[in-house]
Amino acid sequence: MDMDQAAVFLAGSILTTLGFIVIFIGVVIINNLLSKYWKPIKWMRIMDHPMYVTREDLAEHKEEPKIS
């Protein structure tokens, strides 16, 4: 690899990285501009599920196991 090829490779790598950064910043800006028009997806929140079960919780949900 001579000096010309190395310089072209370095310049290409730098320009490609800068292009990805510009695209990423553009996506973030568009997302921030449009974020007030949609609601976030509530898929699974950790606070909706209890970490432990008390005896009172078990007494409230007393069901017989279903055998199929």
N, C-alpha and C positions, 0 to 999 in steps of 0.2 A: 504494500500500500504506500503510495507516494504522498507527498504533501498536499497535492490538489485534491485527491480523493478523501484524505482525512479532513480537510477543511470543508468540503462539500458535505461529508457525513456529519460533522459537528454542527454546521449551520442548519442542516436539515433536522437534526435532533432538537436543536433549540427552537426552531420555528414550529415544529410539530408540537412540542410541549406548550409553547405559547398559544398555539391554536386551540389545544384542549382546554387550557385555562380560560381563554376567552369564551369558548362554548359553555363551559361550566358556569362562569359568572353570568352569562346571558340566561341560562336556564334558571339560575337562582333568582335573578331579577324578575323574569317573567313569572315565576312561581310566586314571588312576593306580591307582584301586582295583581295576580288573579286569585290569590288565596282567600280573599274576602267573598268570593262568589261560590265557594263550595265548602262543605263541612268536612272535617276530618273523618276518616273511616275509624269506627270504634270496633276493632276486631276483638281484642282481648285485653282487658286491663287487669292488672294484678290485684288491685284493691277490691274488685268485684268478687273475688274468690277468697274465702277464708283460709287462713294459714293453718288453723287447727280447729277441731270440733270439740265443743263442750258437751257435758252430759245433758244439758237442757236442749241443745240442738238435736242430739240424738233422740231425746224423748219426743220432740215435736215431729220428727220425721220417721216415726216408727212404722215400718212397712214390713210385710212378710216378703221374703225373697221369692222371686218368681222363677219357677223351674219350667223350662220349655221342653 
